[in-house]
Amino acid sequence: MTSDYFAGDTRTNHERMLAGDLYISDDPNIAARQQRAVRLAVEYQAAYARDIDSAQPIIRELLGELADGAHIRPPLFVDYGTYIRVGKGTFINFNLTALDVAPITIGEDCQIGPNVQLLTPTHPLGPRPRRDKLEAAQPITIGDNVWIGGGAIILPGVTVGENSVIGAGAVVTRDVPPNVVALGNPARVVREL
């Protein structure tokens, strides 16, 4: 029974989620925040199609922070948006999926290719807790001046160091140090910069 997982824990599932602990996403507050994100992402895409400048207030409302000179081309897919920070001068191409159950921090002057996935959610390996819909998340941090090639996937808990390059299609399962090129699945450092 799922209630046994939280015996003695008086926090809501949303509070557990924000703490990075196991939770079940049946909290009405979680659902309302996810619905807000879907609505704003759709509004952003529609406004962007009419006039890029008029779309900026919508994306700023959706995200936790969008610094000056940062630009995101829609469509954009997020869980909440409010847990995403994008640094000054960063460019994000079409079709970013940024599942921000935990914070996602993208540094300054980054280049993120199309179809990149930044995935913070985790699920238990054991079949019973997974069937009981438990989940958690680990933050993702992208340093300044990072280039992430199209179709790359960054997994929960990963930090990509400043000035590094992640090759197109790479699956990044562990931290990448600064000033390197990482390629492949799983991504491996192949060169220093």
C-alpha positions as CSV (number, residue, x, y, z in Angstrom):
1,M,0.0,0.0,0.0
2,T,1.4,3.4,-1.0
3,S,0.6,5.1,2.3
4,D,3.1,2.9,4.1
5,Y,5.9,4.7,2.2
6,F,5.1,8.0,4.0
7,A,4.2,6.8,7.5
8,G,5.0,9.6,10.0
9,D,5.8,12.1,7.2
10,T,3.2,14.9,7.3
11,R,4.5,16.7,4.2
12,T,2.5,16.9,1.0
13,N,3.7,15.1,-2.1
14,H,4.6,18.5,-3.5
15,E,6.7,19.2,-0.5
16,R,8.4,15.8,-0.8
17,M,9.1,16.5,-4.5
18,L,10.7,19.9,-3.8
19,A,12.9,18.3,-1.1
20,G,14.1,15.7,-3.7
21,D,12.5,12.8,-1.8
22,L,10.3,10.1,-3.1
23,Y,6.8,11.2,-3.7
24,I,3.7,10.3,-5.7
25,S,2.5,13.0,-8.2
26,D,-1.2,12.9,-7.2
27,D,-1.0,16.1,-5.2
28,P,-3.6,18.7,-6.6
29,N,-0.9,21.4,-6.2
30,I,1.4,19.4,-8.5
31,A,-1.4,18.9,-11.1
32,A,-2.3,22.7,-11.1
33,R,1.4,23.7,-11.6
34,Q,1.8,21.2,-14.4
35,Q,-1.4,22.5,-16.1
36,R,-0.1,26.0,-15.8
37,A,3.1,25.0,-17.5
38,V,1.3,23.3,-20.4
39,R,-1.0,26.4,-20.9
40,L,1.9,28.8,-20.9
41,A,4.1,26.7,-23.2
42,V,1.2,26.6,-25.7
43,E,0.6,30.3,-25.4
44,Y,4.3,31.0,-25.9
45,Q,4.4,29.0,-29.1
46,A,1.3,30.7,-30.5
47,A,2.6,34.2,-29.6
48,Y,6.1,33.4,-31.0
49,A,4.5,32.4,-34.3
50,R,2.9,35.9,-34.5
51,D,5.6,38.1,-33.0
52,I,8.8,36.9,-31.2
53,D,9.0,40.0,-29.1
54,S,5.4,39.8,-27.8
55,A,6.1,36.2,-26.7
56,Q,8.8,37.1,-24.3
57,P,6.6,38.0,-21.3
58,I,5.0,34.6,-21.6
59,I,8.3,32.7,-21.5
60,R,9.4,34.8,-18.6
61,E,6.2,34.0,-16.7
62,L,6.7,30.3,-17.5
63,L,10.4,29.9,-16.4
64,G,11.9,30.6,-13.0
65,E,14.5,32.8,-14.7
66,L,15.3,33.8,-18.2
67,A,18.2,36.2,-18.2
68,D,18.7,39.1,-20.7
69,G,19.7,38.0,-24.1
70,A,18.6,34.4,-23.6
71,H,16.4,33.0,-26.4
72,I,14.3,29.8,-26.5
73,R,12.7,28.7,-29.8
74,P,9.4,26.8,-29.3
75,P,8.0,24.2,-29.0
76,L,9.2,23.8,-25.4
77,F,8.1,21.0,-23.1
78,V,8.5,21.3,-19.3
79,D,6.9,19.8,-16.2
80,Y,6.7,23.1,-14.3
81,G,9.0,25.7,-15.8
82,T,9.4,27.5,-12.5
83,Y,12.4,25.3,-11.6
84,I,14.3,26.2,-14.7
85,R,17.0,29.0,-14.8
86,V,18.5,30.1,-18.1
87,G,21.6,32.3,-18.1
88,K,22.4,35.4,-20.1
89,G,23.0,35.0,-23.8
90,T,22.0,31.3,-24.0
91,F,20.3,30.1,-27.2
92,I,18.0,27.0,-27.0
93,N,16.8,25.6,-30.3
94,F,13.5,23.9,-31.2
95,N,11.9,21.1,-29.2
96,L,13.7,21.3,-25.8
97,T,12.2,18.8,-23.3
98,A,13.2,20.0,-19.8
99,L,11.5,17.9,-17.1
100,D,12.1,20.2,-14.1
101,V,10.9,18.0,-11.2
102,A,14.2,19.1,-9.7
103,P,16.0,22.4,-10.6
104,I,17.6,22.7,-14.0
105,T,20.2,25.4,-14.2
106,I,21.6,26.4,-17.6
107,G,24.5,28.8,-17.5
108,E,25.4,31.9,-19.6
109,D,26.2,31.8,-23.3
110,C,25.2,28.2,-23.9
111,Q,24.1,26.7,-27.2
112,I,21.5,23.9,-27.0
113,G,20.6,22.1,-30.2
114,P,17.2,20.9,-31.3
115,N,15.5,18.0,-29.6
116,V,17.7,18.0,-26.5
117,Q,16.3,16.4,-23.3
118,L,17.1,17.5,-19.8
119,L,15.6,14.8,-17.6
120,T,15.6,15.2,-13.8
121,P,13.0,12.6,-12.8
122,T,14.1,9.2,-11.4
123,H,12.1,6.1,-10.5
124,P,12.8,3.2,-8.2
125,L,14.5,0.2,-9.6
126,G,12.3,-2.2,-7.6
127,P,9.1,-3.2,-9.3
128,R,6.7,-2.7,-6.4
129,P,7.6,0.9,-5.6
130,R,7.6,1.7,-9.3
131,R,4.1,0.1,-9.7
132,D,3.0,2.2,-6.7
133,K,4.0,5.3,-8.8
134,L,6.9,6.5,-6.5
135,E,9.3,8.9,-8.1
136,A,12.0,11.5,-7.2
137,A,14.4,13.8,-9.0
138,Q,17.9,15.0,-9.1
139,P,19.0,18.5,-10.4
140,I,20.8,19.1,-13.6
141,T,23.4,21.9,-14.0
142,I,24.8,23.1,-17.3
143,G,27.9,25.4,-16.9
144,D,28.6,28.6,-18.8
145,N,29.5,28.4,-22.5
146,V,28.4,24.8,-23.0
147,W,27.3,23.5,-26.4
148,I,24.9,20.6,-26.3
149,G,24.4,19.0,-29.8
150,G,21.0,18.1,-31.2
151,G,19.2,15.1,-29.7
152,A,21.5,14.8,-26.7
153,I,20.0,13.5,-23.4
154,I,21.2,14.7,-20.0
155,L,20.1,12.4,-17.2
156,P,19.2,13.2,-13.6
157,G,21.9,14.5,-11.3
158,V,24.4,15.4,-14.1
159,T,26.6,18.5,-14.1
160,V,28.2,19.6,-17.4
161,G,31.3,21.8,-16.7
162,E,31.9,25.1,-18.3
163,N,33.1,25.3,-21.9
164,S,32.4,21.6,-22.6
165,V,30.8,20.2,-25.7
166,I,28.3,17.4,-25.7
167,G,28.1,15.7,-29.1
168,A,24.8,15.2,-30.9
169,G,22.9,12.2,-29.8
170,A,25.0,11.7,-26.7
171,V,23.4,10.2,-23.5
172,V,25.1,11.8,-20.5
173,T,24.8,9.6,-17.5
174,R,27.5,11.1,-15.3
175,D,29.2,14.5,-14.7
176,V,31.3,15.9,-17.5
177,P,34.3,18.0,-16.4
178,P,34.9,21.5,-17.7
179,N,36.7,22.1,-21.1
180,V,36.2,18.7,-22.7
181,V,34.3,17.1,-25.6
182,A,32.0,14.1,-24.6
183,L,30.4,11.8,-27.2
184,G,28.4,8.6,-27.4
185,N,26.1,6.4,-25.4
186,P,26.9,6.5,-22.6
187,A,28.9,9.7,-23.2
188,R,32.6,9.5,-22.7
189,V,35.2,12.3,-22.7
190,V,37.1,12.0,-26.0
191,R,39.1,15.2,-26.0
192,E,40.2,18.2,-23.9
193,L,39.7,21.7,-25.1
